[in-house]
Amino acid sequence: MRNEQASASAASTSESEAHELADLGVVAAAAFIRNGDITSESYSAALLHRARRYSDLNSFITIDESAVLTAARDADKARAAGSTAPLLGVPLGVKDSYATRGLRTTLGMGILGRFTPNEDAEFVIAIKDAGGIVFGKNNNLGRHVQQVGGDPQDAIAGETGRPPLAPAGLLVRLGLHQDDPDRMIGPRVGLVRG
């Protein structure tokens, strides 16, 4: 009985810690990772846990959990070696219209369901050069969902051209997106303060 209670308590503590990590904003997470207060691996694992928990929201078309955790471990090694990149170890969502080397890019179309680019888009390269980690590919819906409360399930539909629900739903705190190609406005970065 005590072992069961101890296990339940440990699981509750781990769940609580994961929730706190997943609630960190980009600036705080980047600073904590750079300073060694948290690891990118633990932060990424907490975000992956949250993404699995809210998978029914369909914010992401693709997440390669193994690649995310490998990139996070690499970021932790880079930090230990002295890297101070501004986004070191911070995961972000990338709209599925951006090419991501080795990660499926479908543009939200079934016909491209098996397309895996050999190169990253320039903006993805820039994010990676700044130390960022591609967390996954945001769904390419014509409308996004904007967070209005503290729970990702309390959401409303919003305007076009933004990653659906992922940054706003606090699944990840940073997302790279663009307007529809016919608008030719260019990429923007979506940021949730916290």
Summary of the structure (lengths in Angstrom):
residues: 194
radius of gyration: 16.9
end to end distance: 39.8
largest distance: 62.7
contacts: 629
relative contact order: 0.16
helix: 39%
strand: 16%
